[in-house]
Structure formats: C-alpha cells, structure tokens
Amino acid sequence: MQWTDRIRQVKIILVVAAIVIAVVSLLVSHLLVKDLQREERNKMETWAEALHALNNADENTDLSLVLNVIQSNNTIPVIVMNKEGGIDDYRNISDTLNVAAYAQRMVQAGDTIAVDGQLVCYDESILLKRLAQYPYWQLGIVMIFVVVAIFALLASKRAEQNKVWVGLSKETAHQLGTPISSLMAWVEILKENYPDDELIPEMDKDVKRLELVAERFSKIGSLPEPVDASMNNVLVHVVDYMNRRTSKKVEIVNHLPEEEVIVKMNAQLFEWVIENLCKNAVDAMEGKGRIDLTLTDEGTRVVVEVSDNGKGIRKKDIKNVFTPGFTTKKRGWGLGLSLAKRIVEEYHRGKIFVKESEVGVGTTFRVELWK
C-alpha cells in the first residue's frame, strides 16, 4: 500500500501544481491585458484628438503630424460614424462587407469616443485578443501534461505490479515442484504397500490438487492459449471440489443450461477464478449459507454469476475489492480477487465486477466472457 500512497501523493502534487500555475498565469495575463487595454484606450484618444485636429485644421495646423498620428494606427480596428449612423471612415477592418454591423457591436460594448459630432468606435487589437486567450491555452497544455504524467505513473505502477505477480508466481511454482514430486512418489509407495486403505486415494487427490495449483502459478506471467472448453464442466468441477472441502452447512448449487456452453478459455485458470469467488463467498457467510452459480449463454457472450447470502460489501468498499492488498478479513493477503481480475481481463479479455451487493443480504459477482 506504500506505493499506492506515494502515487496518490504525486497525483495530488501534480494537480495542485497545475492549479497554481493556472491561477498565477490567469492573474498575470489578466493584469497584463488590463494594462494593454488602457494603453490602447490612450492611443485611441490620441487618435481621436488627431481626427479632431484634422476636422478643424487651418493654415497654422501641422497636418504632417496629424496625418502621421492617424496613419500610425495599424493594429487597432477603428470605425468613424457620423450623426446619422453612417460610416465615414474605417481602418484595420478585414471584413469590409459588414463594417456597419461591426460598428454597432463596438457601440454596444461601449468602446467609443465622441469627436465633433462623429463617433470613433474601436475594438481590441488582434494581439490583445490573442494575449487574453493565451492563459486558457496554457491551462489546457498544463492539464494535458498532468494527465499524461498521471497515466505514466499508473502505467509504471502496473508494470511493477506485473513484475511482482510474475516473480511471486514463478517462484511459488518452483518451490512447490520438488515437495510435490516427493509426495507423489510416497503416495505410489503407499498404494503398493496398503492397496486397501481408503485414505490413500484421498491423499492422492490432494497431491494432484497441489500439482494443479503449482501448474496454475507457473502459467501466471505468460499468455496461455485459450482453447474450446465446456463452461458447464468447469462449474461442475468447482462445485464438486468446494463441496468436499466446505462445511456441510454451506450449500453450493449450480444452475446450468441443458445445452453445453463452449467457450475459448484456459479451463484451469478459469476454475481458479470461480474457486476464489466461492471461497470469498464462504468466508462472507462465516461457514453457513448458500452459494448459487448461474451460467447463462447470451449468444455473443457467456455470463457466470456467483451469488451468496453472506454479510455483503459496503458501498464504499466495492470499488476496492479488486485492489491488491485490500481485504476485510482478519487473515488474508487480499490477492484472490485481484488475481481473478487479472485472469479474466488480461488472459481472457473478459470482465469481472460486483453486480450487486447489500450489507446483511449478500453479494453477486458477474463474469463475462466473449465467445
């Protein structure tokens, strides 16, 4: 859980940093835009004064200076309207067909200066408009960076978890191999020496079960080739195994269709998934209750539902049930459901989730495999 906490802290730091950068950028840009707006307002007032001087020019007026001021405006859109609302002049307007409509928008915005019965209407320059939009573009880029960084961290986390899974599984299979081989040899010797003993066949079944578990662990980390297998047989095997190793107070019932349901899967690994779900259900019922396994063929997909009448799962815990290390039991590593999720989703390209759960009523897990 330490790695998970570190990832959460890094995500919080990245989000906070993005918010701080965005707020500072918006504040600085806002102040800068305000300064430029005042500067452009001053320029237009000077431009209006030059227009006034031109309208009232006499032989003493320096027209070269006045014309230089008027012609120096090459960025700010400006329209000069007369008393009747007609257009006397305009500058820096790209859409010359809609000058009158543009002037009305300027008037409504209040960007006007009255000069000798004329109305000088102006708008913000293209540079100022772009500068006003800049912080929002910057905010978008920062958020994209944060999202990419978070995805990279999560990918790194998954890669590290995968290495742990594979290493642990391979080492477990390796460590189990030698004692299982010895047990198999001892069972064969016992069969020869005590052929009528009723306990030896049961011991043989348990040793073969250990061999199956070791084989399952050895397949974690590689992608086993799915083959056509009977889902009916998988559920029958699971129920048979669970019934022999579960209290008589726990009733496990299969609900299977009459026709055999064939699915491409690795039967050994998928049995492991259903066994984990059943074992969790037994723990949730505290040794007394009923488990229902329902198989449904929906045409394009096959659905297996495992329902129990145990203590249920709290709503706030449902999203964490497949997280490695999460468990509500006093004993346990919290790896069973996360391993089941890995087998279903990564090895079989299916889905596994909590369909419904209510505290004190029970839980239903749903597994979906595509045909």
C-alpha positions as CSV (number, residue, x, y, z in Angstrom):
1,M,0.0,0.0,0.0
2,Q,3.0,2.3,0.4
3,W,3.4,2.5,-3.4
4,T,-0.3,3.3,-3.8
5,D,0.0,6.1,-1.2
6,R,3.1,7.5,-3.0
7,I,1.3,7.5,-6.3
8,R,-1.7,9.3,-4.7
9,Q,0.6,11.9,-3.2
10,V,2.3,12.5,-6.5
11,K,-1.0,12.9,-8.3
12,I,-2.2,15.4,-5.6
13,I,1.1,17.4,-6.0
14,L,0.7,17.4,-9.8
15,V,-2.9,18.6,-9.6
16,V,-2.1,21.3,-7.1
17,A,0.9,22.4,-9.2
18,A,-1.3,22.6,-12.2
19,I,-3.9,24.7,-10.3
20,V,-1.2,27.1,-9.0
21,I,0.3,27.5,-12.5
22,A,-3.1,28.1,-14.0
23,V,-4.2,30.7,-11.3
24,V,-0.9,32.6,-11.5
25,S,-1.0,32.6,-15.3
26,L,-4.6,33.8,-15.4
27,L,-3.8,36.5,-12.8
28,V,-0.7,37.8,-14.6
29,S,-2.3,37.6,-18.0
30,H,-5.4,39.5,-16.7
31,L,-3.2,42.3,-15.3
32,L,-1.2,42.5,-18.5
33,V,-4.4,42.6,-20.6
34,K,-5.8,45.4,-18.5
35,D,-2.6,47.4,-18.9
36,L,-2.7,46.9,-22.7
37,Q,-6.4,47.8,-22.8
38,R,-5.6,51.1,-21.0
39,E,-2.7,51.7,-23.4
40,E,-4.9,51.1,-26.5
41,R,-7.6,53.3,-25.0
42,N,-5.0,56.1,-24.7
43,K,-3.8,55.5,-28.2
44,M,-7.4,55.8,-29.5
45,E,-7.9,59.0,-27.5
46,T,-4.8,60.4,-29.1
47,W,-6.1,59.2,-32.5
48,A,-9.4,60.9,-31.8
49,E,-7.7,64.2,-31.0
50,A,-5.7,63.9,-34.2
51,L,-9.0,63.4,-36.1
52,H,-10.4,66.5,-34.3
53,A,-7.4,68.5,-35.3
54,L,-7.8,67.3,-38.9
55,N,-11.5,68.2,-38.9
56,N,-10.7,71.7,-37.6
57,A,-7.4,72.3,-39.5
58,D,-6.4,75.8,-40.6
59,E,-3.3,77.3,-42.2
60,N,-1.5,77.0,-38.8
61,T,-2.2,73.3,-38.3
62,D,0.8,70.9,-38.7
63,L,-1.0,68.4,-41.0
64,S,2.0,66.2,-41.3
65,L,2.0,65.5,-37.6
66,V,-1.8,64.9,-37.6
67,L,-1.7,62.6,-40.5
68,N,1.3,60.7,-39.1
69,V,-0.7,60.0,-35.9
70,I,-3.8,58.9,-37.8
71,Q,-1.8,56.6,-40.2
72,S,0.3,55.2,-37.4
73,N,-2.6,53.0,-36.2
74,N,-2.0,49.7,-38.0
75,T,-3.3,47.3,-35.4
76,I,-6.4,48.6,-33.6
77,P,-9.7,48.2,-35.6
78,V,-11.4,51.6,-35.7
79,I,-14.6,52.9,-37.4
80,V,-15.7,56.6,-37.6
81,M,-19.5,57.1,-37.7
82,N,-21.4,60.3,-38.4
83,K,-24.5,61.7,-36.7
84,E,-26.8,59.7,-39.0
85,G,-25.1,56.4,-38.2
86,G,-23.4,56.2,-41.5
87,I,-19.7,55.1,-41.9
88,D,-17.3,57.9,-42.7
89,D,-14.1,56.0,-42.4
90,Y,-12.6,52.8,-41.1
91,R,-9.2,51.2,-40.6
92,N,-7.8,47.7,-39.9
93,I,-11.1,46.0,-40.7
94,S,-10.8,42.7,-42.5
95,D,-14.5,42.1,-43.1
96,T,-15.3,45.2,-45.2
97,L,-18.8,44.0,-46.1
98,N,-20.1,44.1,-42.5
99,V,-18.5,47.3,-41.3
100,A,-21.8,48.7,-40.1
101,A,-22.7,45.6,-38.0
102,Y,-19.1,45.6,-36.6
103,A,-19.6,49.3,-35.6
104,Q,-22.8,48.5,-33.8
105,R,-21.1,45.8,-31.7
106,M,-18.4,48.4,-30.8
107,V,-21.1,50.8,-29.7
108,Q,-22.9,48.2,-27.6
109,A,-19.6,47.3,-25.9
110,G,-19.1,51.0,-25.1
111,D,-15.8,51.3,-26.9
112,T,-16.4,54.7,-28.4
113,I,-15.1,58.3,-28.3
114,A,-17.2,61.3,-29.4
115,V,-15.4,63.8,-31.7
116,D,-17.1,66.8,-33.4
117,G,-20.4,65.1,-33.8
118,Q,-18.7,61.9,-35.0
119,L,-18.3,58.7,-33.1
120,V,-15.0,56.9,-33.1
121,C,-15.6,53.2,-32.5
122,Y,-12.7,50.9,-31.8
123,D,-12.1,47.3,-30.8
124,E,-9.2,45.4,-29.2
125,S,-6.3,44.6,-31.4
126,I,-5.7,41.0,-32.6
127,L,-2.6,40.9,-30.4
128,L,-4.6,41.8,-27.3
129,K,-7.3,39.2,-28.1
130,R,-4.6,36.5,-28.5
131,L,-3.0,37.5,-25.3
132,A,-6.3,37.3,-23.5
133,Q,-6.8,33.7,-24.8
134,Y,-3.2,32.6,-24.0
135,P,-3.7,31.6,-20.3
136,Y,-6.5,29.3,-21.3
137,W,-4.3,27.6,-23.9
138,Q,-1.6,27.4,-21.3
139,L,-4.1,25.9,-18.8
140,G,-5.1,23.2,-21.4
141,I,-1.4,22.3,-22.0
142,V,-0.7,22.1,-18.3
143,M,-3.7,19.8,-17.8
144,I,-2.7,17.6,-20.7
145,F,0.8,17.3,-19.1
146,V,-0.7,16.4,-15.7
147,V,-3.0,13.7,-17.3
148,V,-0.1,12.3,-19.3
149,A,2.1,12.3,-16.1
150,I,-0.6,10.5,-14.1
151,F,-1.1,7.9,-16.8
152,A,2.7,7.3,-16.9
153,L,2.8,6.9,-13.1
154,L,-0.2,4.4,-13.3
155,A,1.5,2.5,-16.1
156,S,4.7,2.3,-14.1
157,K,2.7,1.1,-11.1
158,R,1.0,-1.6,-13.2
159,A,4.3,-2.7,-14.7
160,E,5.8,-3.0,-11.2
161,Q,2.8,-5.0,-10.0
162,N,3.1,-7.3,-13.0
163,K,6.7,-8.0,-12.2
164,V,5.8,-8.8,-8.6
165,W,2.9,-11.0,-9.7
166,V,5.1,-12.9,-12.2
167,G,8.1,-13.3,-9.9
168,L,5.9,-14.4,-7.0
169,S,4.0,-16.9,-9.1
170,K,7.0,-18.4,-10.8
171,E,8.9,-18.7,-7.6
172,T,5.9,-20.3,-5.8
173,A,5.5,-22.9,-8.6
174,H,9.3,-23.6,-8.5
175,Q,9.3,-24.1,-4.7
176,L,6.2,-26.3,-4.8
177,G,7.6,-28.5,-7.6
178,T,10.1,-30.6,-5.5
179,P,7.9,-31.4,-2.5
180,I,5.0,-32.3,-4.8
181,S,7.2,-34.7,-6.7
182,S,8.3,-36.3,-3.5
183,L,4.7,-36.6,-2.2
184,M,3.6,-38.2,-5.5
185,A,6.3,-40.8,-5.1
186,W,5.4,-41.5,-1.5
187,V,1.7,-41.9,-2.5
188,E,2.7,-44.5,-5.1
189,I,4.7,-46.4,-2.5
190,L,1.7,-46.3,0.0
191,K,-0.6,-47.6,-2.7
192,E,1.6,-50.6,-3.3
193,N,2.1,-51.4,0.4
194,Y,-1.5,-50.6,1.5
195,P,-3.7,-51.2,-1.5
196,D,-6.9,-51.5,0.5
197,D,-6.5,-48.3,2.6
198,E,-9.4,-45.9,1.9
199,L,-7.4,-42.7,2.9
200,I,-4.7,-43.1,0.3
201,P,-7.0,-42.3,-2.7
202,E,-8.0,-39.1,-0.9
203,M,-4.3,-38.3,-0.3
204,D,-3.7,-38.9,-4.0
205,K,-6.4,-36.4,-4.9
206,D,-4.9,-33.7,-2.6
207,V,-1.4,-34.3,-4.1
208,K,-2.9,-33.9,-7.6
209,R,-4.6,-30.8,-6.4
210,L,-1.3,-29.4,-5.3
211,E,0.2,-30.2,-8.7
212,L,-2.7,-28.4,-10.3
213,V,-2.1,-25.3,-8.1
214,A,1.6,-25.3,-9.0
215,E,0.7,-25.6,-12.7
216,R,-1.6,-22.6,-12.3
217,F,1.0,-20.5,-10.7
218,S,3.5,-21.4,-13.4
219,K,1.2,-20.0,-16.1
220,I,0.9,-16.6,-14.4
221,G,3.1,-14.2,-16.5
222,S,2.6,-15.9,-19.8
223,L,-0.4,-15.7,-22.0
224,P,-1.9,-19.2,-22.2
225,E,-3.5,-20.1,-25.5
226,P,-7.3,-20.3,-25.0
227,V,-9.0,-23.4,-26.3
228,D,-12.6,-24.5,-26.7
229,A,-13.7,-25.9,-23.3
230,S,-17.0,-26.6,-21.6
231,M,-18.1,-24.0,-19.1
232,N,-20.5,-26.5,-17.7
233,N,-17.7,-28.8,-16.8
234,V,-15.7,-26.0,-15.2
235,L,-18.5,-25.1,-12.8
236,V,-19.3,-28.8,-12.0
237,H,-15.6,-29.3,-11.1
238,V,-15.6,-26.2,-8.9
239,V,-18.8,-27.2,-7.1
240,D,-17.5,-30.8,-6.6
241,Y,-14.2,-29.5,-5.2
242,M,-15.8,-26.9,-2.9
243,N,-18.4,-29.4,-1.6
244,R,-15.7,-31.8,-0.5
245,R,-13.8,-29.1,1.4
246,T,-16.5,-26.9,2.8
247,S,-18.8,-27.2,5.8
248,K,-22.0,-29.2,5.3
249,K,-23.8,-26.0,6.4
250,V,-22.8,-24.4,3.2
251,E,-24.9,-25.3,0.2
252,I,-23.4,-24.7,-3.3
253,V,-25.8,-25.0,-6.2
254,N,-25.2,-25.0,-9.9
255,H,-27.8,-23.5,-12.3
256,L,-26.7,-24.8,-15.7
257,P,-28.4,-24.7,-19.1
258,E,-29.4,-28.0,-20.7
259,E,-27.1,-27.5,-23.6
260,E,-23.3,-27.4,-23.1
261,V,-21.8,-24.0,-23.3
262,I,-18.4,-24.0,-25.1
263,V,-16.0,-21.0,-24.6
264,K,-12.4,-20.3,-25.6
265,M,-10.6,-20.2,-22.3
266,N,-7.9,-21.8,-20.2
267,A,-10.1,-24.1,-18.1
268,Q,-7.5,-24.5,-15.2
269,L,-7.1,-20.8,-14.7
270,F,-10.8,-20.0,-15.0
271,E,-11.6,-22.7,-12.4
272,W,-9.3,-20.8,-10.2
273,V,-11.3,-17.6,-10.7
274,I,-14.6,-19.3,-9.7
275,E,-13.0,-21.1,-6.8
276,N,-11.7,-17.7,-5.5
277,L,-15.2,-16.2,-5.8
278,C,-16.7,-19.2,-4.0
279,K,-14.1,-19.1,-1.2
280,N,-14.8,-15.5,-0.6
281,A,-18.5,-16.2,-0.5
282,V,-17.9,-19.0,2.1
283,D,-15.9,-16.5,4.2
284,A,-18.6,-13.9,3.8
285,M,-21.2,-16.3,5.1
286,E,-19.0,-17.3,8.0
287,G,-19.5,-21.0,7.3
288,K,-23.2,-21.1,6.9
289,G,-25.4,-20.2,3.9
290,R,-26.0,-20.8,0.2
291,I,-23.9,-20.1,-2.9
292,D,-25.6,-20.1,-6.4
293,L,-23.5,-20.4,-9.6
294,T,-25.6,-19.4,-12.6
295,L,-24.4,-20.0,-16.2
296,T,-26.1,-18.1,-19.0
297,D,-25.4,-18.2,-22.7
298,E,-26.3,-14.8,-24.2
299,G,-25.3,-15.6,-27.8
300,T,-22.2,-13.4,-28.2
301,R,-21.1,-13.8,-24.6
302,V,-21.2,-16.2,-21.7
303,V,-22.1,-15.0,-18.2
304,V,-21.3,-16.6,-14.9
305,E,-22.8,-15.2,-11.7
306,V,-21.7,-16.2,-8.2
307,S,-24.2,-15.2,-5.6
308,D,-24.2,-15.6,-1.8
309,N,-26.3,-14.7,1.1
310,G,-23.4,-13.5,3.3
311,K,-22.7,-10.2,5.0
312,G,-22.4,-8.2,1.8
313,I,-19.9,-5.4,0.9
314,R,-20.2,-1.8,1.9
315,K,-20.7,0.6,-1.0
316,K,-17.5,2.5,-0.2
317,D,-15.5,-0.8,-0.4
318,I,-17.0,-2.1,-3.7
319,K,-14.5,-0.1,-5.9
320,N,-11.6,-1.5,-3.9
321,V,-12.4,-5.2,-3.8
322,F,-10.1,-6.0,-6.8
323,T,-7.2,-3.8,-5.5
324,P,-4.2,-5.9,-4.5
325,G,-3.8,-6.0,-0.7
326,F,-7.4,-5.0,0.1
327,T,-9.2,-7.4,2.4
328,T,-11.9,-7.2,5.1
329,K,-10.8,-10.5,6.6
330,K,-8.7,-10.7,9.7
331,R,-6.4,-13.1,7.9
332,G,-5.5,-13.0,4.2
333,W,-3.4,-11.1,1.8
334,G,-6.1,-9.6,-0.3
335,L,-4.8,-11.1,-3.5
336,G,-7.5,-13.6,-4.5
337,L,-9.9,-11.2,-6.3
338,S,-7.1,-9.1,-7.8
339,L,-5.7,-12.4,-9.3
340,A,-9.1,-13.3,-10.5
341,K,-9.5,-10.0,-12.2
342,R,-6.1,-10.4,-13.9
343,I,-7.0,-13.9,-15.2
344,V,-10.4,-12.8,-16.5
345,E,-9.5,-9.4,-18.1
346,E,-5.9,-9.9,-19.2
347,Y,-5.8,-13.6,-20.1
348,H,-9.4,-14.0,-21.3
349,R,-10.3,-10.4,-22.4
350,G,-13.5,-10.6,-20.3
351,K,-15.0,-8.6,-17.5
352,I,-15.5,-9.3,-13.8
353,F,-17.3,-6.9,-11.4
354,V,-19.6,-6.7,-8.5
355,K,-23.1,-6.8,-10.0
356,E,-24.9,-6.0,-6.7
357,S,-24.2,-6.2,-3.0
358,E,-26.1,-5.2,0.1
359,V,-24.9,-5.4,3.6
360,G,-26.6,-8.2,5.5
361,V,-28.2,-9.6,2.3
362,G,-25.4,-10.9,0.1
363,T,-23.3,-10.3,-3.0
364,T,-23.3,-11.2,-6.6
365,F,-20.2,-11.3,-8.7
366,R,-20.6,-11.3,-12.5
367,V,-18.0,-12.7,-15.0
368,E,-18.5,-12.1,-18.7
369,L,-16.5,-13.8,-21.5
370,W,-16.9,-13.2,-25.2
371,K,-17.3,-16.2,-27.4
